[in-house]
Amino acid sequence: MKFQAILLALVSAVSVCMAAAVPKTVPAKDVSGGRFVLDGAQCSPVQGRLVCDDGLGNTFFADDPFSS
């Protein structure tokens, strides 16, 4: 009985680890669209959209056009 419980726990943990996708960051300069972006600023996927930080604390969506 203990063996089955341990096996079930291990299988559950492995399946959760495999299902959890590691977010892939993208350099914000690649998708800045003309915005001022500091070196090292990153974009991360959030609910299907890339959310970028310009390095100064401002955020923007990578697919939104830049307008001034």
N, CA, C and O atoms as CSV, one atom per row, in Angstrom:
chain,resi,resn,atom,element,x,y,z
A,1,MET,N,N,0.825,-1.197,0.000
A,1,MET,CA,C,0.000,0.000,0.000
A,1,MET,C,C,0.875,1.270,0.000
A,1,MET,O,O,0.603,2.224,-0.729
A,2,LYS,N,N,1.918,1.259,0.824
A,2,LYS,CA,C,2.810,2.415,0.868
A,2,LYS,C,C,3.525,2.592,-0.468
A,2,LYS,O,O,3.732,3.715,-0.929
A,3,PHE,N,N,3.901,1.466,-1.086
A,3,PHE,CA,C,4.588,1.529,-2.372
A,3,PHE,C,C,3.705,2.199,-3.417
A,3,PHE,O,O,4.185,3.019,-4.199
A,4,GLN,N,N,2.422,1.859,-3.438
A,4,GLN,CA,C,1.499,2.460,-4.408
A,4,GLN,C,C,1.338,3.955,-4.158
A,4,GLN,O,O,1.264,4.737,-5.105
A,5,ALA,N,N,1.282,4.352,-2.906
A,5,ALA,CA,C,1.145,5.772,-2.575
A,5,ALA,C,C,2.386,6.551,-3.003
A,5,ALA,O,O,2.281,7.651,-3.547
A,6,ILE,N,N,3.561,5.974,-2.754
A,6,ILE,CA,C,4.808,6.638,-3.150
A,6,ILE,C,C,4.904,6.715,-4.667
A,6,ILE,O,O,5.289,7.747,-5.217
A,7,LEU,N,N,4.557,5.628,-5.341
A,7,LEU,CA,C,4.593,5.611,-6.801
A,7,LEU,C,C,3.625,6.638,-7.385
A,7,LEU,O,O,3.970,7.349,-8.328
A,8,LEU,N,N,2.429,6.716,-6.835
A,8,LEU,CA,C,1.442,7.695,-7.307
A,8,LEU,C,C,1.948,9.123,-7.092
A,8,LEU,O,O,1.769,9.980,-7.957
A,9,ALA,N,N,2.571,9.378,-5.959
A,9,ALA,CA,C,3.105,10.715,-5.682
A,9,ALA,C,C,4.220,11.067,-6.663
A,9,ALA,O,O,4.279,12.196,-7.150
A,10,LEU,N,N,5.095,10.124,-6.954
A,10,LEU,CA,C,6.180,10.383,-7.902
A,10,LEU,C,C,5.655,10.625,-9.310
A,10,LEU,O,O,6.119,11.534,-9.998
A,11,VAL,N,N,4.698,9.825,-9.740
A,11,VAL,CA,C,4.124,9.999,-11.076
A,11,VAL,C,C,3.413,11.344,-11.173
A,11,VAL,O,O,3.506,12.021,-12.197
A,12,SER,N,N,2.710,11.732,-10.129
A,12,SER,CA,C,2.023,13.026,-10.127
A,12,SER,C,C,3.024,14.176,-10.187
A,12,SER,O,O,2.822,15.143,-10.921
A,13,ALA,N,N,4.094,14.068,-9.418
A,13,ALA,CA,C,5.100,15.131,-9.412
A,13,ALA,C,C,5.782,15.250,-10.769
A,13,ALA,O,O,6.030,16.358,-11.244
A,14,VAL,N,N,6.083,14.127,-11.391
A,14,VAL,CA,C,6.731,14.155,-12.705
A,14,VAL,C,C,5.808,14.769,-13.740
A,14,VAL,O,O,6.253,15.561,-14.571
A,15,SER,N,N,4.530,14.417,-13.704
A,15,SER,CA,C,3.602,14.967,-14.697
A,15,SER,C,C,3.416,16.471,-14.519
A,15,SER,O,O,3.290,17.197,-15.505
A,16,VAL,N,N,3.397,16.942,-13.291
A,16,VAL,CA,C,3.271,18.383,-13.044
A,16,VAL,C,C,4.521,19.108,-13.529
A,16,VAL,O,O,4.421,20.173,-14.137
A,17,CYS,N,N,5.685,18.546,-13.269
A,17,CYS,CA,C,6.934,19.174,-13.717
A,17,CYS,C,C,7.021,19.232,-15.238
A,17,CYS,O,O,7.525,20.208,-15.794
A,18,MET,N,N,6.543,18.214,-15.898
A,18,MET,CA,C,6.586,18.201,-17.358
A,18,MET,C,C,5.571,19.170,-17.945
A,18,MET,O,O,5.810,19.737,-19.011
A,19,ALA,N,N,4.445,19.370,-17.272
A,19,ALA,CA,C,3.396,20.238,-17.791
A,19,ALA,C,C,3.720,21.712,-17.578
A,19,ALA,O,O,3.250,22.559,-18.338
A,20,ALA,N,N,4.503,22.030,-16.571
A,20,ALA,CA,C,4.825,23.419,-16.274
A,20,ALA,C,C,5.850,23.923,-17.287
A,20,ALA,O,O,7.014,23.522,-17.264
A,21,ALA,N,N,5.404,24.792,-18.160
A,21,ALA,CA,C,6.291,25.330,-19.191
A,21,ALA,C,C,7.189,26.404,-18.593
A,21,ALA,O,O,6.751,27.223,-17.784
A,22,VAL,N,N,8.420,26.386,-18.995
A,22,VAL,CA,C,9.364,27.405,-18.558
A,22,VAL,C,C,9.182,28.619,-19.456
A,22,VAL,O,O,9.322,28.514,-20.675
A,23,PRO,N,N,8.867,29.783,-18.863
A,23,PRO,CA,C,8.683,30.964,-19.699
A,23,PRO,C,C,9.965,31.337,-20.425
A,23,PRO,O,O,11.054,31.301,-19.851
A,24,LYS,N,N,9.823,31.692,-21.687
A,24,LYS,CA,C,10.972,32.084,-22.491
A,24,LYS,C,C,10.958,33.601,-22.626
A,24,LYS,O,O,9.995,34.179,-23.129
A,25,THR,N,N,12.014,34.228,-22.181
A,25,THR,CA,C,12.099,35.675,-22.282
A,25,THR,C,C,12.724,36.062,-23.608
A,25,THR,O,O,13.496,35.309,-24.200
A,26,VAL,N,N,12.374,37.244,-24.055
A,26,VAL,CA,C,12.855,37.791,-25.316
A,26,VAL,C,C,13.440,39.165,-25.006
A,26,VAL,O,O,12.849,39.907,-24.222
A,27,PRO,N,N,14.571,39.525,-25.590
A,27,PRO,CA,C,15.087,40.881,-25.378
A,27,PRO,C,C,14.077,41.930,-25.865
A,27,PRO,O,O,13.545,41.816,-26.969
A,28,ALA,N,N,13.822,42.935,-25.051
A,28,ALA,CA,C,12.827,43.949,-25.394
A,28,ALA,C,C,13.243,44.775,-26.602
A,28,ALA,O,O,12.381,45.292,-27.313
A,29,LYS,N,N,14.534,44.911,-26.851
A,29,LYS,CA,C,14.983,45.688,-28.016
A,29,LYS,C,C,14.508,45.068,-29.321
A,29,LYS,O,O,14.324,45.776,-30.311
A,30,ASP,N,N,14.306,43.735,-29.335
A,30,ASP,CA,C,13.865,43.059,-30.554
A,30,ASP,C,C,12.424,43.399,-30.922
A,30,ASP,O,O,12.055,43.317,-32.093
A,31,VAL,N,N,11.604,43.778,-29.942
A,31,VAL,CA,C,10.182,44.029,-30.202
A,31,VAL,C,C,9.749,45.404,-29.703
A,31,VAL,O,O,8.560,45.623,-29.468
A,32,SER,N,N,10.686,46.331,-29.536
A,32,SER,CA,C,10.357,47.625,-28.930
A,32,SER,C,C,9.508,48.512,-29.827
A,32,SER,O,O,8.772,49.361,-29.326
A,33,GLY,N,N,9.590,48.339,-31.122
A,33,GLY,CA,C,8.770,49.133,-32.035
A,33,GLY,C,C,9.086,50.613,-31.997
A,33,GLY,O,O,8.192,51.429,-32.219
A,34,GLY,N,N,10.317,50.987,-31.724
A,34,GLY,CA,C,10.700,52.387,-31.693
A,34,GLY,C,C,10.690,53.000,-30.310
A,34,GLY,O,O,11.069,54.161,-30.157
A,35,ARG,N,N,10.272,52.264,-29.306
A,35,ARG,CA,C,10.285,52.777,-27.939
A,35,ARG,C,C,11.724,52.829,-27.427
A,35,ARG,O,O,12.584,52.074,-27.882
A,36,PHE,N,N,11.973,53.728,-26.478
A,36,PHE,CA,C,13.271,53.770,-25.809
A,36,PHE,C,C,13.326,52.619,-24.817
A,36,PHE,O,O,12.500,52.536,-23.908
A,37,VAL,N,N,14.296,51.735,-24.992
A,37,VAL,CA,C,14.431,50.553,-24.144
A,37,VAL,C,C,15.887,50.433,-23.720
A,37,VAL,O,O,16.790,50.509,-24.553
A,38,LEU,N,N,16.112,50.247,-22.429
A,38,LEU,CA,C,17.474,50.071,-21.922
A,38,LEU,C,C,17.998,48.680,-22.265
A,38,LEU,O,O,17.226,47.743,-22.468
A,39,ASP,N,N,19.323,48.565,-22.327
A,39,ASP,CA,C,19.941,47.254,-22.546
A,39,ASP,C,C,19.583,46.324,-21.392
A,39,ASP,O,O,19.565,46.741,-20.234
A,40,GLY,N,N,19.303,45.088,-21.705
A,40,GLY,CA,C,18.975,44.098,-20.689
A,40,GLY,C,C,17.498,44.001,-20.372
A,40,GLY,O,O,17.097,43.120,-19.611
A,41,ALA,N,N,16.670,44.882,-20.932
A,41,ALA,CA,C,15.228,44.800,-20.697
A,41,ALA,C,C,14.683,43.549,-21.378
A,41,ALA,O,O,15.159,43.165,-22.446
A,42,GLN,N,N,13.688,42.914,-20.766
A,42,GLN,CA,C,13.177,41.633,-21.238
A,42,GLN,C,C,11.670,41.669,-21.455
A,42,GLN,O,O,10.963,42.513,-20.905
A,43,CYS,N,N,11.201,40.734,-22.267
A,43,CYS,CA,C,9.776,40.488,-22.468
A,43,CYS,C,C,9.482,39.061,-22.023
A,43,CYS,O,O,10.257,38.146,-22.305
A,44,SER,N,N,8.381,38.874,-21.339
A,44,SER,CA,C,7.985,37.557,-20.857
A,44,SER,C,C,6.556,37.267,-21.283
A,44,SER,O,O,5.734,38.181,-21.345
A,45,PRO,N,N,6.243,35.999,-21.580
A,45,PRO,CA,C,4.871,35.651,-21.948
A,45,PRO,C,C,3.956,35.671,-20.722
A,45,PRO,O,O,4.265,35.076,-19.690
A,46,VAL,N,N,2.824,36.366,-20.857
A,46,VAL,CA,C,1.814,36.420,-19.808
A,46,VAL,C,C,0.464,36.206,-20.471
A,46,VAL,O,O,0.024,37.040,-21.262
A,47,GLN,N,N,-0.190,35.111,-20.160
A,47,GLN,CA,C,-1.512,34.771,-20.690
A,47,GLN,C,C,-1.565,34.908,-22.207
A,47,GLN,O,O,-2.524,35.456,-22.751
A,48,GLY,N,N,-0.545,34.416,-22.881
A,48,GLY,CA,C,-0.553,34.380,-24.335
A,48,GLY,C,C,-0.022,35.622,-25.028
A,48,GLY,O,O,0.049,35.648,-26.257
A,49,ARG,N,N,0.354,36.652,-24.282
A,49,ARG,CA,C,0.911,37.869,-24.885
A,49,ARG,C,C,2.275,38.155,-24.287
A,49,ARG,O,O,2.536,37.830,-23.129
A,50,LEU,N,N,3.146,38.767,-25.083
A,50,LEU,CA,C,4.454,39.166,-24.572
A,50,LEU,C,C,4.333,40.512,-23.872
A,50,LEU,O,O,3.938,41.502,-24.486
A,51,VAL,N,N,4.670,40.548,-22.597
A,51,VAL,CA,C,4.685,41.783,-21.823
A,51,VAL,C,C,6.142,42.170,-21.636
A,51,VAL,O,O,6.948,41.383,-21.140
A,52,CYS,N,N,6.470,43.396,-22.040
A,52,CYS,CA,C,7.856,43.855,-22.021
A,52,CYS,C,C,8.045,44.944,-20.974
A,52,CYS,O,O,7.132,45.715,-20.678
A,53,ASP,N,N,9.240,44.984,-20.428
A,53,ASP,CA,C,9.662,46.035,-19.503
A,53,ASP,C,C,10.750,46.831,-20.209
A,53,ASP,O,O,11.666,46.248,-20.789
A,54,ASP,N,N,10.658,48.152,-20.167
A,54,ASP,CA,C,11.640,48.963,-20.896
A,54,ASP,C,C,12.917,49.215,-20.100
A,54,ASP,O,O,13.828,49.889,-20.581
A,55,GLY,N,N,12.986,48.679,-18.893
A,55,GLY,CA,C,14.162,48.875,-18.062
A,55,GLY,C,C,14.036,50.061,-17.130
A,55,GLY,O,O,14.862,50.237,-16.234
A,56,LEU,N,N,13.019,50.873,-17.326
A,56,LEU,CA,C,12.775,52.047,-16.481
A,56,LEU,C,C,11.545,51.869,-15.598
A,56,LEU,O,O,11.157,52.790,-14.879
A,57,GLY,N,N,10.927,50.678,-15.649
A,57,GLY,CA,C,9.741,50.410,-14.847
A,57,GLY,C,C,8.447,50.490,-15.620
A,57,GLY,O,O,7.384,50.207,-15.067
A,58,ASN,N,N,8.503,50.867,-16.880
A,58,ASN,CA,C,7.301,50.932,-17.712
A,58,ASN,C,C,7.129,49.608,-18.446
A,58,ASN,O,O,8.109,48.975,-18.840
A,59,THR,N,N,5.881,49.197,-18.626
A,59,THR,CA,C,5.610,47.956,-19.349
A,59,THR,C,C,4.773,48.246,-20.582
A,59,THR,O,O,4.046,49.237,-20.639
A,60,PHE,N,N,4.888,47.365,-21.567
A,60,PHE,CA,C,4.093,47.477,-22.785
A,60,PHE,C,C,3.954,46.096,-23.388
A,60,PHE,O,O,4.768,45.208,-23.135
A,61,PHE,N,N,2.912,45.923,-24.192
A,61,PHE,CA,C,2.725,44.676,-24.917
A,61,PHE,C,C,3.551,44.737,-26.198
A,61,PHE,O,O,3.595,45.766,-26.871
A,62,ALA,N,N,4.201,43.634,-26.526
A,62,ALA,CA,C,5.073,43.603,-27.697
A,62,ALA,C,C,4.301,43.804,-28.992
A,62,ALA,O,O,4.853,44.317,-29.966
A,63,ASP,N,N,3.027,43.408,-29.020
A,63,ASP,CA,C,2.264,43.508,-30.266
A,63,ASP,C,C,1.475,44.810,-30.386
A,63,ASP,O,O,0.754,44.997,-31.366
A,64,ASP,N,N,1.596,45.715,-29.409
A,64,ASP,CA,C,0.934,47.019,-29.511
A,64,ASP,C,C,1.816,47.978,-30.299
A,64,ASP,O,O,3.013,48.074,-30.029
A,65,PRO,N,N,1.246,48.688,-31.268
A,65,PRO,CA,C,2.049,49.648,-32.024
A,65,PRO,C,C,2.428,50.840,-31.144
A,65,PRO,O,O,1.662,51.259,-30.277
A,66,PHE,N,N,3.608,51.369,-31.381
A,66,PHE,CA,C,4.065,52.533,-30.622
A,66,PHE,C,C,3.482,53.790,-31.246
A,66,PHE,O,O,3.615,54.012,-32.450
A,67,SER,N,N,2.836,54.610,-30.429
A,67,SER,CA,C,2.316,55.889,-30.928
A,67,SER,C,C,2.655,56.965,-29.912
A,67,SER,O,O,2.581,56.737,-28.705
A,68,SER,N,N,3.021,58.122,-30.398
A,68,SER,CA,C,3.393,59.199,-29.487
A,68,SER,C,C,2.384,60.313,-29.536
A,68,SER,O,O,2.532,61.311,-28.832
